Amino acid sequence: MSTDAARGGRYRGKGGRRADLENRYFRSSWEANYARYLNWLVSIGEIERWEYEVDTFEFSKIKRGTRFYTPDFKIHSKDGTCEYHEVKGWMDPISATKLKRMAKYYPGIKVVVIGRKYYQSLAKKVSGVVLNWE
């Protein structure tokens, strides 16, 4: 049984490489679909570009526990600003700690959490327009 399935059926799909996304590895189908959505936003001129897991933030004052955080997506806007998007179907304690520490130690960096409700709403709106939606 997968780890996600063992957590009460919150299974989001398998991680793996996606041929339509430059054969890049994604941890879940939700992340892969979100990448496809971001590609669509690039194609219609809404954002400049995006990157996957490119920056890791260190919480240097923390001596034990969660000391690093790597957001899922870095979004580059047309105006030159950047923000991070974290795809979360459910919030486990470690993820919650990472996000709290990110807000505390890097308050000027915007992190948007793409939660279950938002993702499901997005899927209803764009899955018919975005190619290869899983």
C-alpha positions in Angstrom: 0.0 0.0 0.0 1.3 3.5 -0.8 2.1 5.9 2.0 -0.7 8.2 0.8 -3.2 5.3 0.7 -2.2 4.4 4.3 -3.0 7.9 5.4 -6.8 7.3 5.1 -7.3 7.2 1.4 -5.9 10.7 0.6 -4.2 9.2 -2.4 -3.4 11.8 -5.1 -1.8 9.6 -7.7 1.6 8.3 -8.3 4.7 10.2 -8.6 6.8 9.7 -11.7 8.1 11.3 -14.9 5.6 12.9 -17.3 6.5 12.8 -21.0 4.4 15.8 -21.8 6.3 17.9 -19.1 9.8 17.4 -20.5 10.0 14.0 -18.8 10.3 15.8 -15.5 9.6 13.9 -12.2 6.6 15.1 -10.2 5.7 13.7 -6.7 2.0 13.4 -7.6 -0.6 13.7 -10.3 -1.8 16.9 -8.6 1.6 18.5 -9.0 1.9 17.3 -12.6 -1.6 18.7 -13.4 -0.7 22.0 -11.7 2.5 22.2 -13.9 0.2 21.7 -16.9 -2.0 24.4 -15.7 1.0 26.7 -15.3 2.1 25.9 -18.8 -1.3 26.9 -20.0 -1.0 30.2 -18.0 2.3 30.8 -19.8 0.7 30.1 -23.2 -2.1 32.6 -22.7 0.3 35.3 -21.3 -0.9 35.3 -17.7 2.6 34.4 -16.2 6.1 34.7 -17.6 7.4 31.2 -16.5 7.5 28.7 -13.7 10.1 26.4 -12.2 9.8 23.2 -10.1 11.5 22.8 -6.8 14.3 25.2 -7.6 14.8 26.9 -4.2 15.4 25.5 -0.8 15.1 27.7 2.3 17.0 27.0 5.4 15.8 27.8 8.9 19.3 28.3 10.3 18.2 29.1 13.9 16.4 25.8 14.2 18.6 23.1 15.7 16.2 20.2 15.7 13.3 19.1 13.4 12.4 20.7 10.2 15.3 22.9 9.1 14.7 23.1 5.3 11.8 23.8 3.0 11.6 23.4 -0.8 8.4 24.9 -2.3 6.8 23.0 -5.2 6.6 25.8 -7.8 8.3 29.2 -8.3 6.1 31.4 -10.4 7.6 34.3 -12.3 5.0 37.0 -13.1 5.1 39.3 -16.1 6.0 42.3 -13.9 9.2 40.6 -12.7 7.9 39.5 -9.2 8.0 35.9 -8.0 6.0 33.8 -5.6 5.9 30.2 -4.6 3.0 27.7 -4.9 2.7 24.6 -2.7 0.3 21.9 -3.8 -1.2 20.2 -0.7 -4.0 17.8 -0.9 -3.9 17.5 2.9 -1.8 19.2 5.5 0.4 16.9 7.6 2.2 18.3 10.8 5.6 18.5 9.1 4.3 20.5 6.2 2.4 22.8 8.5 5.6 23.4 10.5 7.5 24.2 7.3 5.0 26.7 6.2 4.9 28.4 9.6 8.6 28.6 9.7 8.7 30.0 6.2 6.3 32.8 7.2 8.4 33.5 10.3 11.9 33.4 8.8 11.1 34.7 5.3 8.2 37.1 5.8 8.8 38.9 2.5 8.4 35.8 0.4 4.9 34.9 -0.7 3.8 31.2 -0.5 0.4 30.3 -1.9 -1.0 27.0 -0.7 -3.0 25.1 -3.4 -5.2 23.1 -1.1 -7.8 20.4 -1.9 -10.8 22.7 -2.4 -8.9 25.1 -4.6 -7.4 22.3 -6.6 -10.7 20.5 -7.1 -12.3 23.8 -8.2 -9.5 24.5 -10.6 -9.7 20.9 -12.0 -13.4 21.5 -12.8 -12.7 24.7 -14.6 -9.6 23.8 -16.6 -9.3 20.0 -17.0 -11.1 20.2 -20.3 -8.8 22.9 -21.7 -5.4 21.9 -20.3 -4.0 19.0 -22.3 -3.1 15.6 -20.6 -4.9 16.4 -17.4 -4.7 13.2 -15.2 
